[in-house]
Amino acid sequence: MAKKEDLVMNGSGVEEIGFPGWPQFAPEVPDEVSKVLRSGKVNYWTGKIGMEFEEAFAKWMGADFAVSCTNGTAALHIALSALGVGPGDEVIVPSYTFIASSFSVVQAGAVPVFGDVTEDHTLDPKGIEALITPRTKAIVVVHLYGVVADMGPILEIAKKHNLYVVEDCAQCIGGSYKGVKVGLLGDVGCFSFCQSKHFTTGGEGGMVVTNNEDLAWECRSFRDHGYDVRTRMNMLALEEKLPYIHRRVGFNYRMTEMQSVIGLCELRRFDSWNLKRRFEYAAMYDKALTGLKGIKAVAYNSEERRNAYWWYPILIDTDVLDITAKDFIKELIGLGIPCSGILWPESYLEQAYQEGVGFGDAHFPFKSKEYTDPKTVDYSRVVCPVARSLRDQTVSLFLHPSWEPSHIEKVIEGIKTVITNHLK
Ligand SMILES: Cc1ncc(COP(=O)(O)O)c(C=O)c1O
């Protein structure tokens, strides 16, 4: 039996206290995966399902191109590298996000420069220009928790300074800005289908989307050992001998056919079941918690910035409550309510950054004299005060599609109980 304290994260544990777990798969998934296994065509190049999933995802996005890959971190690595981001470059990225948003920059050979967020948990456009140097090549925007970042001003700054914009949509499948789905606002969008996400392709998975054809081919090449994929696909169509043309350095980040078939099944029910339920449950939270004494802010959503509700972060009002988020969460869990705190507000505090532990004994790129400005990688000087302040205020609620409205009601009831017990 898991301890109640261990139930803060979603997953199998929550079933033990009467909340359905996440992920759950579409009913046809086991049979569809078995069919692929029985066919023996399990690899991207031997089966056709990987390409079908890419086409279906691109169509659902309204994108011209989608490139599947092993996970969201790989998607970011592919996108940045295909844009030409590399040694000598700096990339602006929020400190408040999962480590992969900034590690992918380092994986590409560049260095991250950390920006602060606003209280909606996304990159503060007002702080960006002060971080730009002659080395800055791109901005990674993260739509954290499903909250869509304030893309208008960010895109304006990028245009003014000639910077690429990479959208990290790992937590935001189906959000939109002024009617355009996230992932298509900047130069390239990166998605994760890891186990806890909006939907998963069997535990791991990722996708890169873009409307830029040359960039899409570059992504395919980087994903696949640096092959000249365009030529390779033409040769396959002509049934000629496979050419082994490695036109650049690349990785093997290909998705398997079993993952792709799960992705196809989950995408089919995404709008009509998955996202629909998330929106319904978010509306229940909005109605119950907006303006409630003890709640400073509910999850940000507006006509312009349509939240995709991966999770539902609220800020508690520590001016009227005698409790911080950490204890609020403990008490909710004590009442049998699964929830979570803030996840990763200050990436720069990680040992890898503080001590500059990079690649090899040379610790590239942090300790590179040729490519890196030592001041930029002195992360001991970095502070993002808003991200830091959100630590004591943020309680993340879940709204998994596997839940029923009665589960959301239980969460709301729990929150009201804790608030009543802690009003100053
Ligand atoms: C914001 C963000 N970016 C990137 C990633 C990396 O995705 P993956 O775990 O699929 O590599 C994650 C996953 O947790 C994430 O939450």
The ligand as an ORCA input file, in Angstrom:
! r2SCAN-3c Opt
* xyz 0 1
  C       7.676     21.167    -20.176
  C       8.322     19.888    -20.606
  N       9.239     19.911    -21.595
  C       9.833     18.808    -22.046
  C       9.538     17.580    -21.515
  C      10.276     16.387    -22.005
  O       9.439     15.416    -22.518
  P       9.849     13.858    -22.398
  O       9.676     13.461    -20.976
  O       8.858     13.207    -23.312
  O      11.235     13.726    -22.866
  C       8.598     17.476    -20.490
  C       8.254     16.176    -19.922
  O       8.062     15.957    -18.779
  C       7.970     18.670    -20.015
  O       7.072     18.632    -19.035
*
